[in-house]
């Protein structure tokens, strides 16, 4: 026991009735109490560590942890030479949700979208609340085509669901920017560079009507045409 919680049980037995003296029993009791405190402290530390890595509202990775994961994946990518894709996901007109229905409704929308993203993620993927109403999905081993298909599934899934807040049903739509390595960037650039590319794609998706998925190469091509004209 530690802090009133059951930590575990330790059994030590013998067929002899006089195998353990009173001193032995007291010593083992003291030892087990100390062990339980050590285990409890370790569990408490792990709990604090996990909470420091998570977004408090959605339970997803927080921004800092996501960026750390990208750095780790940069090392892996340089070694394994496998593709990696990044989705930046933004809830369309989220400010209007907060202004119209209140911040509790906005929180419900964030939790709803986070749940869909987390459920859709594959085993190696990692999902984060990137900031505000923006989320990020790191897709290990996914090329541009695979990432685009995932993004479209996410967009359509969210679009056809509603968030029920009291008697109010709130519809939600997403804009998603997609950037991939090595299609849009090389491993030597680092995956943090990919964030800027995905952000450009997201900006283009929002600028061209929202509720859509945009690849970085589409945004790049659009910028090229705009500069020519």
Secondary structure, DSSP 4 states (H G I P E B T S, - for coil): -BTTB---------SSTTSS-HHHHHHHHHHHHHHHHHHHHHHHHHHHHHHHHB-TTT-SB-HHHHHHHHHHHHHHHHHH---EEEEEEEETTHHHHHHHH-HHHHHHHHHHHHHHHHHH--TT-EEEEEETTEEEEEEET--HHHHHHHHHHHHHHHHT-EEEETTEEEE--EEEEEEEETTTB-GGG-HHHHHHHHHHHHHHHHHTTSSSEEEHHHHHHHHHHHHH-
